[in-house]
Amino acid sequence: MAFVITSPCIGEKAAECVEVCPVDCIAEGEDQYFIDPDICIDCGACQAVCPVEAIYHEEELQEEDMAFLEKARKFYTT
């Protein structure tokens, strides 16, 4: 998994990330957006435009945000 969308996106869903993604790997979930790790090319375009700073590279996630990594995995396996 490359990038993960975390808690600031919940309820916000600004969607700038969706608009700039060159490979269309971001999907809308019930309460937030999710990045498909199988499609993401790790370009960082989404992270640069997120107005609520909700997007982090997996390796940069804080302990409290690790649940969002699992949430994204579940979103793409169902």
C-alpha positions as CSV (number, residue, x, y, z in Angstrom):
1,M,0.0,0.0,0.0
2,A,1.4,3.4,-0.9
3,F,-0.8,6.2,0.5
4,V,-3.5,6.0,3.2
5,I,-6.3,8.4,3.8
6,T,-6.8,9.1,7.5
7,S,-9.3,10.6,10.0
8,P,-9.4,14.3,8.7
9,C,-11.2,13.0,5.6
10,I,-14.1,11.5,7.6
11,G,-17.1,13.7,6.9
12,E,-15.1,16.1,4.9
13,K,-14.6,14.2,1.6
14,A,-13.3,17.3,-0.2
15,A,-12.4,15.2,-3.3
16,E,-9.5,17.2,-4.6
17,C,-7.5,14.0,-4.4
18,V,-9.8,12.2,-6.7
19,E,-9.5,15.0,-9.3
20,V,-5.7,15.0,-9.5
21,C,-5.1,11.2,-9.4
22,P,-3.5,10.3,-12.7
23,V,-4.5,6.6,-12.4
24,D,-8.0,6.9,-10.9
25,C,-7.2,4.9,-7.8
26,I,-9.3,6.8,-5.2
27,A,-12.8,5.6,-4.5
28,E,-15.5,7.1,-2.3
29,G,-16.5,5.1,0.7
30,E,-19.4,5.7,3.1
31,D,-17.6,8.2,5.3
32,Q,-14.3,8.8,3.5
33,Y,-12.2,8.2,0.4
34,F,-9.9,5.2,0.0
35,I,-6.8,4.7,-2.1
36,D,-6.5,1.4,-4.0
37,P,-3.0,0.1,-3.3
38,D,-3.0,-2.2,-6.3
39,I,-3.5,0.8,-8.7
40,C,-1.7,3.6,-6.9
41,I,1.6,4.6,-8.6
42,D,2.9,6.4,-5.5
43,C,3.1,9.7,-7.2
44,G,2.0,11.8,-4.2
45,A,-0.3,14.1,-6.2
46,C,-3.2,13.3,-3.8
47,Q,-1.2,14.2,-0.8
48,A,-0.1,17.5,-2.2
49,V,-3.7,18.8,-2.8
50,C,-5.5,17.4,0.3
51,P,-7.0,20.5,2.0
52,V,-7.3,18.7,5.4
53,E,-3.9,16.9,5.2
54,A,-5.5,13.5,5.6
55,I,-3.2,11.6,3.2
56,Y,0.0,9.9,4.4
57,H,2.4,7.4,2.9
58,E,2.0,4.1,4.7
59,E,5.5,4.4,6.2
60,E,4.7,7.8,7.7
61,L,1.5,6.7,9.5
62,Q,1.4,7.4,13.2
63,E,0.3,4.6,15.5
64,E,-3.2,6.2,16.0
65,D,-3.7,6.1,12.2
66,M,-2.8,2.5,11.6
67,A,-6.5,1.6,11.9
68,F,-7.1,3.5,8.6
69,L,-4.6,1.2,6.8
70,E,-6.7,-1.8,7.9
71,K,-9.9,0.0,7.0
72,A,-8.6,0.6,3.5
73,R,-7.6,-3.0,3.1
74,K,-11.1,-4.1,4.1
75,F,-12.7,-1.6,1.7
76,Y,-10.8,-3.1,-1.2
77,T,-11.3,-6.8,-0.3
78,T,-15.1,-6.6,0.0
